[in-house]
Amino acid sequence: MYVHKVASFLYIDEAFADLTGIADVGAMGRQLRANIIKCTGIPVGVGIGHTKTLAKLANYTAKRLQTHTGGVVNLCGDHERDWVLRNTAVSEVWGVGRRMVVHFENMGIRTAMDLAKTDPWTLRKKFSVVVEKTARELSGTPCLELDEPDPPKQEICCSRMFGKRLTELAPIKEAVATYMMRASEKLRAQKSYCKKIRVSIRTGMFNPDEAKYAKGVVVTLPYPTDDVRLDHVFQQGFRYSKAEVLLLDLRQPGEFSDDLFAVNQPAEASRVMAVLDEINGRWGRGTLRAASVPGKPDWGMRREMMSQGYTTRLDQLWRVACN
């Protein structure tokens, strides 16, 4: 609830709307969901709350308990809000990453209600202003504007299945380089820096006739580098089906507190990455790429059975023949 005026936020997929002035926001959410299903056939979840974080949590609850909620949850009432907060794990709160959950559990914070009741200033000093805002929003105090961008992710992952089993190191290195490039694009898009990288590979886990193996390594970066130490996790004799790149310890510029003599990213590297992103943003992903990233790898994910993007691609819209 805003100070000096009543406001509710409506959350549908990734769209927010200010519902100030609407008398029955719950009825409006149910009608909106019914209209979307009628016109598009796409079931959606509608979450309503006094803050963006509560609206997001309401949407999660609407989808998690769709049989009981009908796909619409309104948390503007204290009773409904408290029930959802008590029955939602803190890991499901918007912006809380896996590493943060470990810290929260050590503090006895296991549910969204626990986080909402934690002293905001303690959270700010121990973690960041973003975590403080999350706790305040859960308790009903708006801290995020309607058009405010999503908080930066605390982890970025790029993981794909190979189109075929791989037994040699070279193509796996190509795959990791490709995933690293895609993950770094997301990293730069949110204007963050990465201090740690985890690279892992594994075999197929469901074929009883195949030997099972999985291993990963975490690399702390003193400065940006392309050394992902893949040789440390690869072992001959296994048929690998998947690789994963996970960027950890993400910070915004100025948040790293290295010592005076620490090596920083060269300004030239930042300019090169800016040019890379500008070219790929204008002409399409992969127009310009690192030499270690192949154009059309034979290990690429199989997409023959991939569903068409009826709602996101104009060239894949349904065609109806009228007689």
Short mmCIF file of the C-alpha atoms (twelve columns), coordinates in Angstrom:
data_MODEL
# 
_entry.id   MODEL 
# 
loop_
_atom_site.group_PDB 
_atom_site.id 
_atom_site.type_symbol 
_atom_site.label_atom_id 
_atom_site.label_alt_id 
_atom_site.label_comp_id 
_atom_site.label_asym_id 
_atom_site.label_seq_id 
_atom_site.Cartn_x 
_atom_site.Cartn_y 
_atom_site.Cartn_z 
_atom_site.pdbx_PDB_model_num 
ATOM 1   C CA . MET A 1   0.000   0.000   0.000   1 
ATOM 2   C CA . TYR A 2   1.365   3.386   -0.957  1 
ATOM 3   C CA . VAL A 3   1.522   6.135   1.647   1 
ATOM 4   C CA . HIS A 4   -1.430  8.512   1.261   1 
ATOM 5   C CA . LYS A 5   -3.171  6.403   -1.345  1 
ATOM 6   C CA . VAL A 6   -4.410  2.860   -1.860  1 
ATOM 7   C CA . ALA A 7   -2.745  0.924   -4.637  1 
ATOM 8   C CA . SER A 8   -2.480  -2.666  -5.757  1 
ATOM 9   C CA . PHE A 9   -0.137  -4.220  -8.274  1 
ATOM 10  C CA . LEU A 10  -1.332  -6.832  -10.736 1 
ATOM 11  C CA . TYR A 11  1.192   -9.385  -11.963 1 
ATOM 12  C CA . ILE A 12  0.534   -11.427 -15.127 1 
ATOM 13  C CA . ASP A 13  3.551   -13.351 -16.372 1 
ATOM 14  C CA . GLU A 14  6.033   -10.481 -16.563 1 
ATOM 15  C CA . ALA A 15  3.604   -7.544  -16.797 1 
ATOM 16  C CA . PHE A 16  2.741   -5.253  -13.884 1 
ATOM 17  C CA . ALA A 17  -0.143  -2.773  -13.664 1 
ATOM 18  C CA . ASP A 18  -1.206  -0.256  -11.028 1 
ATOM 19  C CA . LEU A 19  -4.830  -0.956  -10.025 1 
ATOM 20  C CA . THR A 20  -5.421  2.186   -8.009  1 
ATOM 21  C CA . GLY A 21  -9.094  3.185   -8.187  1 
ATOM 22  C CA . ILE A 22  -10.467 -0.282  -8.993  1 
ATOM 23  C CA . ALA A 23  -12.963 -1.280  -6.313  1 
ATOM 24  C CA . ASP A 24  -12.832 -5.089  -6.649  1 
ATOM 25  C CA . VAL A 25  -9.336  -6.018  -7.818  1 
ATOM 26  C CA . GLY A 26  -9.968  -9.747  -7.253  1 
ATOM 27  C CA . ALA A 27  -12.969 -9.777  -9.612  1 
ATOM 28  C CA . MET A 28  -10.978 -7.778  -12.144 1 
ATOM 29  C CA . GLY A 29  -8.134  -10.341 -12.021 1 
ATOM 30  C CA . ARG A 30  -10.524 -13.268 -12.516 1 
ATOM 31  C CA . GLN A 31  -12.244 -11.547 -15.440 1 
ATOM 32  C CA . LEU A 32  -8.906  -10.706 -17.037 1 
ATOM 33  C CA . ARG A 33  -7.704  -14.297 -16.761 1 
ATOM 34  C CA . ALA A 34  -10.973 -15.590 -18.245 1 
ATOM 35  C CA . ASN A 35  -10.679 -13.176 -21.178 1 
ATOM 36  C CA . ILE A 36  -7.099  -14.243 -21.922 1 
ATOM 37  C CA . ILE A 37  -8.046  -17.922 -21.927 1 
ATOM 38  C CA . LYS A 38  -11.059 -17.235 -24.130 1 
ATOM 39  C CA . CYS A 39  -9.137  -15.160 -26.671 1 
ATOM 40  C CA . THR A 40  -5.822  -17.042 -26.766 1 
ATOM 41  C CA . GLY A 41  -6.342  -20.378 -25.017 1 
ATOM 42  C CA . ILE A 42  -3.279  -19.620 -22.876 1 
ATOM 43  C CA . PRO A 43  -3.734  -20.244 -19.138 1 
ATOM 44  C CA . VAL A 44  -2.076  -17.564 -17.027 1 
ATOM 45  C CA . GLY A 45  -1.587  -16.906 -13.345 1 
ATOM 46  C CA . VAL A 46  -2.704  -13.591 -11.879 1 
ATOM 47  C CA . GLY A 47  -1.171  -12.298 -8.658  1 
ATOM 48  C CA . ILE A 48  -2.360  -9.191  -6.823  1 
ATOM 49  C CA . GLY A 49  -0.659  -7.465  -3.890  1 
ATOM 50  C CA . HIS A 50  0.222   -4.114  -2.390  1 
ATOM 51  C CA . THR A 51  3.844   -4.403  -3.592  1 
ATOM 52  C CA . LYS A 52  5.574   -5.849  -6.651  1 
ATOM 53  C CA . THR A 53  7.223   -8.594  -4.590  1 
ATOM 54  C CA . LEU A 54  3.887   -9.608  -3.045  1 
ATOM 55  C CA . ALA A 55  2.240   -9.583  -6.489  1 
ATOM 56  C CA . LYS A 56  4.999   -11.848 -7.788  1 
ATOM 57  C CA . LEU A 57  4.567   -14.163 -4.792  1 
ATOM 58  C CA . ALA A 58  0.786   -14.175 -5.334  1 
ATOM 59  C CA . ASN A 59  1.330   -15.210 -8.941  1 
ATOM 60  C CA . TYR A 60  3.598   -18.058 -7.861  1 
ATOM 61  C CA . THR A 61  0.931   -19.215 -5.418  1 
ATOM 62  C CA . ALA A 62  -1.792  -18.936 -8.068  1 
ATOM 63  C CA . LYS A 63  0.110   -21.344 -10.309 1 
ATOM 64  C CA . ARG A 64  1.325   -23.634 -7.502  1 
ATOM 65  C CA . LEU A 65  -2.193  -24.074 -6.083  1 
ATOM 66  C CA . GLN A 66  -4.136  -23.603 -9.282  1 
ATOM 67  C CA . THR A 67  -6.777  -26.195 -8.373  1 
ATOM 68  C CA . HIS A 68  -7.675  -24.274 -5.231  1 
ATOM 69  C CA . THR A 69  -7.105  -20.724 -6.478  1 
ATOM 70  C CA . GLY A 70  -8.415  -20.905 -10.031 1 
ATOM 71  C CA . GLY A 71  -5.215  -19.215 -11.157 1 
ATOM 72  C CA . VAL A 72  -5.908  -15.935 -9.313  1 
ATOM 73  C CA . VAL A 73  -4.571  -14.949 -5.877  1 
ATOM 74  C CA . ASN A 74  -5.234  -11.623 -4.144  1 
ATOM 75  C CA . LEU A 75  -2.910  -10.835 -1.216  1 
ATOM 76  C CA . CYS A 76  -4.339  -7.423  -0.401  1 
ATOM 77  C CA . GLY A 77  -5.929  -8.858  2.755   1 
ATOM 78  C CA . ASP A 78  -3.779  -9.459  5.847   1 
ATOM 79  C CA . HIS A 79  -5.110  -12.992 6.415   1 
ATOM 80  C CA . GLU A 80  -4.416  -14.141 2.836   1 
ATOM 81  C CA . ARG A 81  -0.996  -12.494 2.785   1 
ATOM 82  C CA . ASP A 82  0.107   -14.025 6.093   1 
ATOM 83  C CA . TRP A 83  -1.043  -17.512 5.058   1 
ATOM 84  C CA . VAL A 84  0.956   -17.369 1.830   1 
ATOM 85  C CA . LEU A 85  4.044   -15.983 3.579   1 
ATOM 86  C CA . ARG A 86  3.941   -18.743 6.210   1 
ATOM 87  C CA . ASN A 87  3.522   -21.478 3.596   1 
ATOM 88  C CA . THR A 88  6.118   -20.334 1.056   1 
ATOM 89  C CA . ALA A 89  9.788   -21.282 1.279   1 
ATOM 90  C CA . VAL A 90  12.152  -18.315 1.253   1 
ATOM 91  C CA . SER A 91  13.820  -19.810 -1.831  1 
ATOM 92  C CA . GLU A 92  10.669  -18.986 -3.821  1 
ATOM 93  C CA . VAL A 93  10.815  -15.261 -3.028  1 
ATOM 94  C CA . TRP A 94  11.573  -13.020 -5.992  1 
ATOM 95  C CA . GLY A 95  15.315  -12.270 -6.185  1 
ATOM 96  C CA . VAL A 96  16.490  -14.825 -3.604  1 
ATOM 97  C CA . GLY A 97  19.171  -17.051 -5.134  1 
ATOM 98  C CA . ARG A 98  20.444  -20.443 -4.042  1 
ATOM 99  C CA . ARG A 99  23.531  -19.060 -2.307  1 
ATOM 100 C CA . MET A 100 21.430  -16.537 -0.407  1 
ATOM 101 C CA . VAL A 101 19.168  -19.337 0.844   1 
ATOM 102 C CA . VAL A 102 22.132  -20.942 2.625   1 
ATOM 103 C CA . HIS A 103 22.859  -17.696 4.479   1 
ATOM 104 C CA . PHE A 104 19.183  -17.270 5.351   1 
ATOM 105 C CA . GLU A 105 18.924  -20.801 6.745   1 
ATOM 106 C CA . ASN A 106 21.926  -20.135 8.986   1 
ATOM 107 C CA . MET A 107 19.974  -17.159 10.359  1 
ATOM 108 C CA . GLY A 108 16.824  -19.254 10.892  1 
ATOM 109 C CA . ILE A 109 15.043  -17.663 7.904   1 
ATOM 110 C CA . ARG A 110 13.242  -20.504 6.157   1 
ATOM 111 C CA . THR A 111 9.930   -19.037 5.010   1 
ATOM 112 C CA . ALA A 112 8.836   -15.823 3.348   1 
ATOM 113 C CA . MET A 113 7.235   -14.854 6.659   1 
ATOM 114 C CA . ASP A 114 10.582  -15.252 8.449   1 
ATOM 115 C CA . LEU A 115 12.174  -12.895 5.932   1 
ATOM 116 C CA . ALA A 116 9.329   -10.380 6.206   1 
ATOM 117 C CA . LYS A 117 9.753   -10.248 10.001  1 
ATOM 118 C CA . THR A 118 13.556  -9.902  9.967   1 
ATOM 119 C CA . ASP A 119 14.917  -6.470  10.847  1 
ATOM 120 C CA . PRO A 120 15.484  -4.681  7.494   1 
ATOM 121 C CA . TRP A 121 18.546  -2.771  8.704   1 
ATOM 122 C CA . THR A 122 20.210  -5.996  9.793   1 
ATOM 123 C CA . LEU A 123 19.631  -7.440  6.320   1 
ATOM 124 C CA . ARG A 124 21.020  -4.310  4.719   1 
ATOM 125 C CA . LYS A 125 24.228  -4.398  6.762   1 
ATOM 126 C CA . LYS A 126 24.729  -8.151  6.358   1 
ATOM 127 C CA . PHE A 127 23.740  -8.436  2.688   1 
ATOM 128 C CA . SER A 128 22.638  -5.461  0.577   1 
ATOM 129 C CA . VAL A 129 19.959  -2.828  0.072   1 
ATOM 130 C CA . VAL A 130 18.277  -5.181  -2.423  1 
ATOM 131 C CA . VAL A 131 17.658  -7.792  0.292   1 
ATOM 132 C CA . GLU A 132 16.418  -5.062  2.627   1 
ATOM 133 C CA . LYS A 133 13.908  -3.892  0.008   1 
ATOM 134 C CA . THR A 134 12.729  -7.470  -0.525  1 
ATOM 135 C CA . ALA A 135 11.961  -7.889  3.187   1 
ATOM 136 C CA . ARG A 136 10.151  -4.546  3.355   1 
ATOM 137 C CA . GLU A 137 8.081   -5.401  0.283   1 
ATOM 138 C CA . LEU A 138 7.053   -8.736  1.810   1 
ATOM 139 C CA . SER A 139 5.812   -6.885  4.891   1 
ATOM 140 C CA . GLY A 140 3.688   -4.612  2.679   1 
ATOM 141 C CA . THR A 141 5.916   -1.527  2.295   1 
ATOM 142 C CA . PRO A 142 6.419   -0.614  -1.402  1 
ATOM 143 C CA . CYS A 143 10.087  -0.082  -2.259  1 
ATOM 144 C CA . LEU A 144 10.045  -0.822  -6.001  1 
ATOM 145 C CA . GLU A 145 8.439   1.520   -8.497  1 
ATOM 146 C CA . LEU A 146 6.050   0.123   -11.077 1 
ATOM 147 C CA . ASP A 147 8.470   0.668   -13.949 1 
ATOM 148 C CA . GLU A 148 11.578  -0.202  -11.926 1 
ATOM 149 C CA . PRO A 149 13.701  -2.908  -13.586 1 
ATOM 150 C CA . ASP A 150 14.048  -6.330  -12.004 1 
ATOM 151 C CA . PRO A 151 16.869  -6.611  -9.454  1 
ATOM 152 C CA . PRO A 152 20.106  -8.034  -10.897 1 
ATOM 153 C CA . LYS A 153 20.342  -11.812 -10.751 1 
ATOM 154 C CA . GLN A 154 22.641  -13.276 -8.137  1 
ATOM 155 C CA . GLU A 155 23.548  -16.227 -10.335 1 
ATOM 156 C CA . ILE A 156 23.523  -16.740 -14.102 1 
ATOM 157 C CA . CYS A 157 23.435  -20.231 -15.587 1 
ATOM 158 C CA . CYS A 158 23.735  -21.527 -19.135 1 
ATOM 159 C CA . SER A 159 23.193  -25.264 -19.497 1 
ATOM 160 C CA . ARG A 160 22.328  -27.389 -22.532 1 
ATOM 161 C CA . MET A 161 22.080  -31.030 -23.489 1 
ATOM 162 C CA . PHE A 162 24.351  -32.091 -26.340 1 
ATOM 163 C CA . GLY A 163 22.769  -33.295 -29.550 1 
ATOM 164 C CA . LYS A 164 24.856  -36.452 -29.279 1 
ATOM 165 C CA . ARG A 165 27.127  -38.116 -26.741 1 
ATOM 166 C CA . LEU A 166 30.644  -36.635 -26.654 1 
ATOM 167 C CA . THR A 167 33.743  -38.615 -25.690 1 
ATOM 168 C CA . GLU A 168 36.563  -36.164 -26.567 1 
ATOM 169 C CA . LEU A 169 37.673  -32.999 -24.793 1 
ATOM 170 C CA . ALA A 170 37.830  -30.677 -27.816 1 
ATOM 171 C CA . PRO A 171 34.083  -30.491 -28.638 1 
ATOM 172 C CA . ILE A 172 33.238  -30.207 -24.929 1 
ATOM 173 C CA . LYS A 173 35.588  -27.202 -24.734 1 
ATOM 174 C CA . GLU A 174 33.720  -25.699 -27.673 1 
ATOM 175 C CA . ALA A 175 30.414  -26.219 -25.884 1 
ATOM 176 C CA . VAL A 176 31.687  -24.645 -22.662 1 
ATOM 177 C CA . ALA A 177 33.082  -21.670 -24.596 1 
ATOM 178 C CA . THR A 178 29.691  -21.243 -26.291 1 
ATOM 179 C CA . TYR A 179 27.780  -21.397 -22.993 1 
ATOM 180 C CA . MET A 180 30.290  -19.024 -21.406 1 
ATOM 181 C CA . MET A 181 29.670  -16.503 -24.165 1 
ATOM 182 C CA . ARG A 182 25.886  -16.711 -23.726 1 
ATOM 183 C CA . ALA A 183 26.135  -16.405 -19.955 1 
ATOM 184 C CA . SER A 184 28.453  -13.401 -20.241 1 
ATOM 185 C CA . GLU A 185 25.949  -11.704 -22.558 1 
ATOM 186 C CA . LYS A 186 23.356  -11.950 -19.787 1 
ATOM 187 C CA . LEU A 187 25.952  -10.749 -17.279 1 
ATOM 188 C CA . ARG A 188 26.732  -7.625  -19.292 1 
ATOM 189 C CA . ALA A 189 23.055  -6.992  -19.966 1 
ATOM 190 C CA . GLN A 190 22.483  -6.462  -16.237 1 
ATOM 191 C CA . LYS A 191 25.783  -4.530  -15.967 1 
ATOM 192 C CA . SER A 192 27.324  -6.938  -13.457 1 
ATOM 193 C CA . TYR A 193 30.764  -8.397  -12.893 1 
ATOM 194 C CA . CYS A 194 31.547  -12.006 -12.060 1 
ATOM 195 C CA . LYS A 195 34.075  -13.128 -9.452  1 
ATOM 196 C CA . LYS A 196 33.579  -16.912 -9.644  1 
ATOM 197 C CA . ILE A 197 32.706  -19.431 -12.348 1 
ATOM 198 C CA . ARG A 198 31.559  -23.006 -11.931 1 
ATOM 199 C CA . VAL A 199 31.946  -25.365 -14.895 1 
ATOM 200 C CA . SER A 200 30.504  -28.864 -14.780 1 
ATOM 201 C CA . ILE A 201 29.927  -31.771 -17.135 1 
ATOM 202 C CA . ARG A 202 28.007  -34.993 -16.772 1 
ATOM 203 C CA . THR A 203 26.997  -38.126 -18.576 1 
ATOM 204 C CA . GLY A 204 23.440  -39.216 -19.200 1 
ATOM 205 C CA . MET A 205 21.713  -40.189 -15.974 1 
ATOM 206 C CA . PHE A 206 18.836  -42.339 -17.198 1 
ATOM 207 C CA . ASN A 207 20.376  -44.978 -19.470 1 
ATOM 208 C CA . PRO A 208 21.209  -48.030 -17.328 1 
ATOM 209 C CA . ASP A 209 23.719  -49.211 -19.949 1 
ATOM 210 C CA . GLU A 210 25.899  -46.106 -19.654 1 
ATOM 211 C CA . ALA A 211 28.529  -45.456 -16.985 1 
ATOM 212 C CA . LYS A 212 27.589  -42.492 -14.783 1 
ATOM 213 C CA . TYR A 213 29.937  -39.596 -14.076 1 
ATOM 214 C CA . ALA A 214 29.533  -35.935 -13.096 1 
ATOM 215 C CA . LYS A 215 32.042  -33.389 -11.886 1 
ATOM 216 C CA . GLY A 216 32.423  -29.634 -11.630 1 
ATOM 217 C CA . VAL A 217 35.016  -27.105 -10.568 1 
ATOM 218 C CA . VAL A 218 34.698  -23.590 -9.143  1 
ATOM 219 C CA . VAL A 219 37.258  -21.051 -10.335 1 
ATOM 220 C CA . THR A 220 37.820  -17.765 -8.475  1 
ATOM 221 C CA . LEU A 221 38.825  -15.076 -10.942 1 
ATOM 222 C CA . PRO A 222 41.495  -12.571 -9.831  1 
ATOM 223 C CA . TYR A 223 40.728  -10.845 -13.136 1 
ATOM 224 C CA . PRO A 224 38.717  -11.789 -16.272 1 
ATOM 225 C CA . THR A 225 40.190  -14.881 -17.896 1 
ATOM 226 C CA . ASP A 226 39.261  -17.611 -20.370 1 
ATOM 227 C CA . ASP A 227 40.821  -20.354 -18.242 1 
ATOM 228 C CA . VAL A 228 37.896  -22.536 -17.182 1 
ATOM 229 C CA . ARG A 229 40.085  -25.472 -16.068 1 
ATOM 230 C CA . LEU A 230 37.999  -27.970 -18.025 1 
ATOM 231 C CA . ASP A 231 40.942  -30.381 -18.086 1 
ATOM 232 C CA . HIS A 232 40.437  -30.799 -14.323 1 
ATOM 233 C CA . VAL A 233 36.942  -32.270 -14.659 1 
ATOM 234 C CA . PHE A 234 37.192  -34.231 -17.929 1 
ATOM 235 C CA . GLN A 235 37.918  -37.949 -17.770 1 
ATOM 236 C CA . GLN A 236 38.339  -40.315 -20.693 1 
ATOM 237 C CA . GLY A 237 36.034  -43.283 -21.088 1 
ATOM 238 C CA . PHE A 238 32.686  -41.564 -20.522 1 
ATOM 239 C CA . ARG A 239 30.004  -40.441 -22.961 1 
ATOM 240 C CA . TYR A 240 29.090  -36.895 -21.940 1 
ATOM 241 C CA . SER A 241 25.590  -35.543 -22.517 1 
ATOM 242 C CA . LYS A 242 25.566  -32.126 -20.874 1 
ATOM 243 C CA . ALA A 243 27.733  -29.187 -19.800 1 
ATOM 244 C CA . GLU A 244 26.905  -26.240 -17.557 1 
ATOM 245 C CA . VAL A 245 28.405  -22.833 -16.913 1 
ATOM 246 C CA . LEU A 246 27.329  -21.040 -13.723 1 
ATOM 247 C CA . LEU A 247 28.435  -17.479 -12.981 1 
ATOM 248 C CA . LEU A 248 28.638  -16.860 -9.220  1 
ATOM 249 C CA . ASP A 249 29.354  -13.985 -6.841  1 
ATOM 250 C CA . LEU A 250 27.835  -11.371 -9.129  1 
ATOM 251 C CA . ARG A 251 28.281  -7.725  -8.169  1 
ATOM 252 C CA . GLN A 252 27.483  -4.341  -9.614  1 
ATOM 253 C CA . PRO A 253 30.328  -1.944  -10.487 1 
ATOM 254 C CA . GLY A 254 31.915  -0.593  -7.322  1 
ATOM 255 C CA . GLU A 255 30.666  -3.412  -5.063  1 
ATOM 256 C CA . PHE A 256 33.877  -5.463  -5.167  1 
ATOM 257 C CA . SER A 257 36.215  -4.484  -2.328  1 
ATOM 258 C CA . ASP A 258 39.562  -5.742  -3.617  1 
ATOM 259 C CA . ASP A 259 42.851  -4.565  -2.174  1 
ATOM 260 C CA . LEU A 260 44.737  -1.582  -3.545  1 
ATOM 261 C CA . PHE A 261 46.997  -3.679  -5.761  1 
ATOM 262 C CA . ALA A 262 44.329  -5.990  -7.214  1 
ATOM 263 C CA . VAL A 263 44.284  -6.334  -10.997 1 
ATOM 264 C CA . ASN A 264 41.147  -4.906  -12.585 1 
ATOM 265 C CA . GLN A 265 39.563  -5.574  -15.939 1 
ATOM 266 C CA . PRO A 266 41.392  -3.556  -18.627 1 
ATOM 267 C CA . ALA A 267 39.412  -0.696  -20.131 1 
ATOM 268 C CA . GLU A 268 40.134  -2.113  -23.586 1 
ATOM 269 C CA . ALA A 269 38.323  -5.337  -22.694 1 
ATOM 270 C CA . SER A 270 35.227  -3.411  -21.628 1 
ATOM 271 C CA . ARG A 271 35.210  -1.498  -24.913 1 
ATOM 272 C CA . VAL A 272 35.587  -4.711  -26.930 1 
ATOM 273 C CA . MET A 273 32.644  -6.299  -25.097 1 
ATOM 274 C CA . ALA A 274 30.535  -3.182  -25.705 1 
ATOM 275 C CA . VAL A 275 31.251  -3.364  -29.449 1 
ATOM 276 C CA . LEU A 276 30.502  -7.109  -29.446 1 
ATOM 277 C CA . ASP A 277 27.124  -6.574  -27.788 1 
ATOM 278 C CA . GLU A 278 26.258  -3.663  -30.069 1 
ATOM 279 C CA . ILE A 279 26.956  -5.650  -33.240 1 
ATOM 280 C CA . ASN A 280 25.094  -8.749  -32.045 1 
ATOM 281 C CA . GLY A 281 22.210  -6.617  -30.802 1 
ATOM 282 C CA . ARG A 282 21.831  -5.015  -34.210 1 
ATOM 283 C CA . TRP A 283 22.491  -7.959  -36.519 1 
ATOM 284 C CA . GLY A 284 21.474  -10.917 -34.356 1 
ATOM 285 C CA . ARG A 285 23.073  -13.209 -31.787 1 
ATOM 286 C CA . GLY A 286 26.197  -14.935 -32.997 1 
ATOM 287 C CA . THR A 287 27.023  -12.440 -35.761 1 
ATOM 288 C CA . LEU A 288 30.281  -11.730 -33.965 1 
ATOM 289 C CA . ARG A 289 31.708  -14.327 -31.593 1 
ATOM 290 C CA . ALA A 290 34.934  -15.585 -30.081 1 
ATOM 291 C CA . ALA A 291 37.070  -17.841 -32.265 1 
ATOM 292 C CA . SER A 292 36.572  -20.706 -29.805 1 
ATOM 293 C CA . VAL A 293 32.804  -20.652 -30.392 1 
ATOM 294 C CA . PRO A 294 31.811  -22.657 -33.519 1 
ATOM 295 C CA . GLY A 295 29.141  -21.389 -35.888 1 
ATOM 296 C CA . LYS A 296 27.243  -24.650 -36.421 1 
ATOM 297 C CA . PRO A 297 28.555  -27.302 -34.042 1 
ATOM 298 C CA . ASP A 298 27.689  -30.936 -34.674 1 
ATOM 299 C CA . TRP A 299 27.178  -31.367 -30.908 1 
ATOM 300 C CA . GLY A 300 24.420  -28.739 -30.800 1 
ATOM 301 C CA . MET A 301 21.119  -29.496 -29.112 1 
ATOM 302 C CA . ARG A 302 18.620  -31.375 -31.267 1 
ATOM 303 C CA . ARG A 303 15.642  -29.178 -32.103 1 
ATOM 304 C CA . GLU A 304 13.719  -31.242 -34.634 1 
ATOM 305 C CA . MET A 305 10.836  -31.754 -32.185 1 
ATOM 306 C CA . MET A 306 10.851  -28.232 -30.752 1 
ATOM 307 C CA . SER A 307 7.431   -26.611 -30.566 1 
ATOM 308 C CA . GLN A 308 6.871   -23.566 -32.738 1 
ATOM 309 C CA . GLY A 309 6.712   -20.135 -31.153 1 
ATOM 310 C CA . TYR A 310 3.123   -19.325 -32.029 1 
ATOM 311 C CA . THR A 311 2.976   -16.445 -29.561 1 
ATOM 312 C CA . THR A 312 6.452   -14.972 -30.108 1 
ATOM 313 C CA . ARG A 313 7.352   -15.484 -33.796 1 
ATOM 314 C CA . LEU A 314 5.387   -13.843 -36.610 1 
ATOM 315 C CA . ASP A 315 6.788   -16.340 -39.123 1 
ATOM 316 C CA . GLN A 316 5.416   -19.242 -37.015 1 
ATOM 317 C CA . LEU A 317 1.826   -18.074 -36.593 1 
ATOM 318 C CA . TRP A 318 -0.877  -20.603 -37.317 1 
ATOM 319 C CA . ARG A 319 -2.294  -20.484 -40.814 1 
ATOM 320 C CA . VAL A 320 -5.994  -21.082 -41.174 1 
ATOM 321 C CA . ALA A 321 -7.413  -21.999 -44.557 1 
ATOM 322 C CA . CYS A 322 -10.859 -20.574 -45.212 1 
ATOM 323 C CA . ASN A 323 -13.002 -22.375 -47.788 1 
# 
